[in-house]
Amino acid sequence: MRSIAPRTMWKVLATATLPLSVLVLAPGVAAAADRTCSGDIGAEIVDGDVIVPAGATCGMDETTVQGDVLVGAEGTVFVRGGQVTGSIDAVAGGASVSVEGVTVGADVRVPGGSASIVSSTIGGDLELQSNDGPVSVEGSTIDGTVRADQNTGGLTITNNQIGADLQCSGNDPIPTGGGN
């Protein structure tokens, strides 16, 4: 029986395992663009989603996010200036979302926490559902529908340009504002 030289054996193993290593590493490359935030992000470009873990606080100042901003339960995000090409989603209750002077390419959704949307542009819908903290929308442009339902922490909607419908139901206290 003929033996295989060590150098040849190494080439065979390297060639045989290369496709497997590409399969294992390739998904990690795409995920590496996403960024977990538990602090501050300045004027930079994030090529992917920004993920705010449950209970964490994230501040973004003049940041461009080429993806979504996802906020976990009891998480807090402050977005000042900049742009989010996707959506801003508080994916669980108790989150606090503050957006000021930001362009959002798609929807903003905040269920069961609090929200402040000031002097911003939202390319899709704004959904404010079952929030027990204060909710305010002021001086903003929303291309889609604004839905504010079952909020109990106070709701103010003032001086906005709304491209579709403004729908409010089941809010207590009754919403305040005008000029929409």
C-alpha positions as a Markdown table, in Angstrom:
| # | Residue | x | y | z |
|---|---|---|---|---|
| 1 | Met | 0.0 | 0.0 | 0.0 |
| 2 | Arg | 1.3 | 3.4 | -1.0 |
| 3 | Ser | 1.5 | 6.0 | 1.8 |
| 4 | Ile | 0.6 | 9.7 | 1.4 |
| 5 | Ala | 3.3 | 12.2 | 2.1 |
| 6 | Pro | 2.4 | 14.6 | 5.0 |
| 7 | Arg | 2.5 | 17.7 | 2.7 |
| 8 | Thr | 0.0 | 16.0 | 0.3 |
| 9 | Met | -2.2 | 15.0 | 3.2 |
| 10 | Trp | -2.4 | 18.6 | 4.4 |
| 11 | Lys | -3.4 | 19.8 | 0.9 |
| 12 | Val | -6.1 | 17.2 | 0.7 |
| 13 | Leu | -7.5 | 18.1 | 4.1 |
| 14 | Ala | -7.3 | 21.9 | 3.4 |
| 15 | Thr | -9.1 | 21.4 | 0.1 |
| 16 | Ala | -11.8 | 19.2 | 1.6 |
| 17 | Thr | -12.5 | 21.5 | 4.5 |
| 18 | Leu | -12.4 | 24.8 | 2.6 |
| 19 | Pro | -16.1 | 24.6 | 1.5 |
| 20 | Leu | -17.2 | 23.8 | 5.0 |
| 21 | Ser | -15.3 | 26.8 | 6.5 |
| 22 | Val | -16.9 | 29.1 | 3.9 |
| 23 | Leu | -20.3 | 27.8 | 4.9 |
| 24 | Val | -19.5 | 28.3 | 8.6 |
| 25 | Leu | -18.0 | 31.8 | 8.2 |
| 26 | Ala | -20.3 | 33.2 | 5.5 |
| 27 | Pro | -23.3 | 33.8 | 7.8 |
| 28 | Gly | -21.1 | 35.5 | 10.4 |
| 29 | Val | -19.9 | 38.0 | 7.8 |
| 30 | Ala | -23.4 | 39.2 | 7.1 |
| 31 | Ala | -24.3 | 39.4 | 10.8 |
| 32 | Ala | -21.1 | 41.3 | 11.6 |
| 33 | Ala | -22.6 | 44.4 | 10.0 |
| 34 | Asp | -25.4 | 44.5 | 12.6 |
| 35 | Arg | -24.4 | 46.4 | 15.8 |
| 36 | Thr | -25.5 | 45.9 | 19.3 |
| 37 | Cys | -25.8 | 49.3 | 21.2 |
| 38 | Ser | -25.6 | 49.8 | 24.9 |
| 39 | Gly | -24.0 | 53.2 | 24.9 |
| 40 | Asp | -23.5 | 55.9 | 22.3 |
| 41 | Ile | -23.0 | 55.8 | 18.5 |
| 42 | Gly | -21.8 | 59.1 | 16.9 |
| 43 | Ala | -21.8 | 60.4 | 13.4 |
| 44 | Glu | -21.0 | 57.2 | 11.5 |
| 45 | Ile | -22.6 | 54.7 | 9.1 |
| 46 | Val | -23.9 | 51.4 | 10.5 |
| 47 | Asp | -24.2 | 49.0 | 7.6 |
| 48 | Gly | -27.0 | 46.8 | 9.1 |
| 49 | Asp | -29.4 | 46.9 | 12.0 |
| 50 | Val | -28.8 | 48.5 | 15.4 |
| 51 | Ile | -30.0 | 46.3 | 18.2 |
| 52 | Val | -30.7 | 47.7 | 21.6 |
| 53 | Pro | -30.8 | 44.8 | 24.1 |
| 54 | Ala | -33.5 | 44.4 | 26.7 |
| 55 | Gly | -32.9 | 47.0 | 29.5 |
| 56 | Ala | -30.1 | 48.8 | 27.7 |
| 57 | Thr | -29.8 | 52.4 | 26.7 |
| 58 | Cys | -28.5 | 53.5 | 23.3 |
| 59 | Gly | -27.9 | 57.1 | 22.1 |
| 60 | Met | -27.4 | 57.8 | 18.4 |
| 61 | Asp | -26.3 | 61.3 | 17.3 |
| 62 | Glu | -26.2 | 62.0 | 13.6 |
| 63 | Thr | -25.9 | 58.3 | 12.9 |
| 64 | Thr | -26.9 | 56.7 | 9.5 |
| 65 | Val | -28.3 | 53.2 | 10.0 |
| 66 | Gln | -28.6 | 51.3 | 6.8 |
| 67 | Gly | -31.2 | 48.9 | 8.2 |
| 68 | Asp | -33.6 | 48.8 | 11.2 |
| 69 | Val | -33.3 | 49.9 | 14.8 |
| 70 | Leu | -34.7 | 47.2 | 17.1 |
| 71 | Val | -35.4 | 48.0 | 20.8 |
| 72 | Gly | -35.8 | 45.2 | 23.3 |
| 73 | Ala | -38.1 | 45.1 | 26.3 |
| 74 | Glu | -37.4 | 47.9 | 28.8 |
| 75 | Gly | -34.8 | 49.3 | 26.4 |
| 76 | Thr | -34.3 | 53.0 | 25.6 |
| 77 | Val | -33.1 | 54.6 | 22.4 |
| 78 | Phe | -32.5 | 58.3 | 21.7 |
| 79 | Val | -32.0 | 59.1 | 18.0 |
| 80 | Arg | -31.0 | 62.7 | 17.2 |
| 81 | Gly | -30.4 | 63.7 | 13.6 |
| 82 | Gly | -29.2 | 61.3 | 11.0 |
| 83 | Gln | -31.1 | 58.6 | 9.1 |
| 84 | Val | -32.6 | 55.1 | 9.5 |
| 85 | Thr | -33.2 | 53.6 | 6.1 |
| 86 | Gly | -35.5 | 50.9 | 7.5 |
| 87 | Ser | -37.9 | 50.9 | 10.5 |
| 88 | Ile | -37.6 | 51.7 | 14.2 |
| 89 | Asp | -39.3 | 48.9 | 16.1 |
| 90 | Ala | -39.7 | 48.5 | 19.9 |
| 91 | Val | -40.1 | 44.8 | 19.7 |
| 92 | Ala | -41.4 | 44.3 | 23.2 |
| 93 | Gly | -43.2 | 46.3 | 25.9 |
| 94 | Gly | -41.7 | 48.8 | 28.2 |
| 95 | Ala | -39.4 | 50.4 | 25.6 |
| 96 | Ser | -38.8 | 54.1 | 25.4 |
| 97 | Val | -38.2 | 55.6 | 21.9 |
| 98 | Ser | -37.1 | 59.2 | 21.3 |
| 99 | Val | -36.6 | 60.4 | 17.8 |
| 100 | Glu | -35.7 | 64.0 | 17.0 |
| 101 | Gly | -34.8 | 65.5 | 13.6 |
| 102 | Val | -34.4 | 62.0 | 12.0 |
| 103 | Thr | -35.5 | 60.7 | 8.6 |
| 104 | Val | -36.9 | 57.1 | 8.9 |
| 105 | Gly | -37.4 | 55.3 | 5.6 |
| 106 | Ala | -40.2 | 53.0 | 6.7 |
| 107 | Asp | -42.4 | 52.5 | 9.8 |
| 108 | Val | -42.0 | 53.4 | 13.5 |
| 109 | Arg | -43.7 | 51.1 | 16.0 |
| 110 | Val | -43.8 | 51.5 | 19.7 |
| 111 | Pro | -46.0 | 49.1 | 21.8 |
| 112 | Gly | -46.3 | 49.3 | 25.6 |
| 113 | Gly | -43.8 | 51.9 | 26.5 |
| 114 | Ser | -43.3 | 55.6 | 25.7 |
| 115 | Ala | -42.4 | 57.6 | 22.7 |
| 116 | Ser | -41.4 | 61.1 | 21.6 |
| 117 | Ile | -41.3 | 61.9 | 17.8 |
| 118 | Val | -40.2 | 65.5 | 17.1 |
| 119 | Ser | -39.4 | 67.3 | 13.9 |
| 120 | Ser | -38.8 | 64.0 | 12.0 |
| 121 | Thr | -39.9 | 62.4 | 8.7 |
| 122 | Ile | -41.3 | 58.9 | 8.7 |
| 123 | Gly | -41.6 | 57.3 | 5.3 |
| 124 | Gly | -44.2 | 54.7 | 6.4 |
| 125 | Asp | -46.7 | 54.4 | 9.2 |
| 126 | Leu | -46.4 | 55.4 | 12.9 |
| 127 | Glu | -48.0 | 52.9 | 15.3 |
| 128 | Leu | -48.3 | 53.8 | 19.0 |
| 129 | Gln | -50.1 | 51.0 | 20.7 |
| 130 | Ser | -50.9 | 50.4 | 24.4 |
| 131 | Asn | -48.2 | 52.7 | 25.8 |
| 132 | Asp | -48.4 | 53.4 | 29.5 |
| 133 | Gly | -45.8 | 56.2 | 29.4 |
| 134 | Pro | -46.2 | 59.6 | 27.7 |
| 135 | Val | -46.5 | 59.7 | 23.9 |
| 136 | Ser | -46.0 | 62.8 | 21.8 |
| 137 | Val | -45.7 | 63.5 | 18.1 |
| 138 | Glu | -44.8 | 67.1 | 17.2 |
| 139 | Gly | -43.9 | 68.9 | 14.0 |
| 140 | Ser | -43.2 | 65.8 | 12.0 |
| 141 | Thr | -44.1 | 64.4 | 8.6 |
| 142 | Ile | -45.6 | 60.9 | 8.4 |
| 143 | Asp | -46.1 | 59.7 | 4.9 |
| 144 | Gly | -48.5 | 56.9 | 6.0 |
| 145 | Thr | -51.1 | 56.4 | 8.7 |
| 146 | Val | -50.7 | 57.4 | 12.3 |
| 147 | Arg | -52.4 | 54.8 | 14.6 |
| 148 | Ala | -52.6 | 55.6 | 18.3 |
| 149 | Asp | -54.7 | 53.1 | 20.2 |
| 150 | Gln | -55.1 | 52.1 | 23.9 |
| 151 | Asn | -52.5 | 54.5 | 25.2 |
| 152 | Thr | -52.8 | 55.4 | 28.9 |
| 153 | Gly | -49.9 | 57.6 | 29.7 |
| 154 | Gly | -51.1 | 60.7 | 27.8 |
| 155 | Leu | -51.0 | 61.3 | 24.1 |
| 156 | Thr | -50.2 | 64.6 | 22.3 |
| 157 | Ile | -50.3 | 64.9 | 18.5 |
| 158 | Thr | -49.5 | 68.5 | 17.3 |
| 159 | Asn | -48.6 | 70.3 | 14.1 |
| 160 | Asn | -47.8 | 67.2 | 11.9 |
| 161 | Gln | -48.2 | 66.5 | 8.3 |
| 162 | Ile | -49.9 | 63.1 | 7.9 |
| 163 | Gly | -50.1 | 61.6 | 4.4 |
| 164 | Ala | -52.9 | 59.1 | 5.1 |
| 165 | Asp | -55.2 | 58.7 | 8.1 |
| 166 | Leu | -54.9 | 59.8 | 11.8 |
| 167 | Gln | -56.6 | 57.0 | 13.8 |
| 168 | Cys | -57.1 | 57.2 | 17.6 |
| 169 | Ser | -59.2 | 54.9 | 19.7 |
| 170 | Gly | -59.4 | 53.8 | 23.3 |
| 171 | Asn | -56.9 | 56.3 | 24.6 |
| 172 | Asp | -57.3 | 57.4 | 28.2 |
| 173 | Pro | -56.8 | 60.3 | 28.9 |
| 174 | Ile | -58.2 | 61.6 | 25.6 |
| 175 | Pro | -55.4 | 62.8 | 23.2 |
| 176 | Thr | -54.6 | 66.5 | 23.0 |
| 177 | Gly | -53.1 | 68.5 | 20.2 |
| 178 | Gly | -54.2 | 70.0 | 16.8 |
| 179 | Gly | -52.9 | 71.4 | 13.6 |
| 180 | Asn | -52.5 | 68.0 | 11.9 |
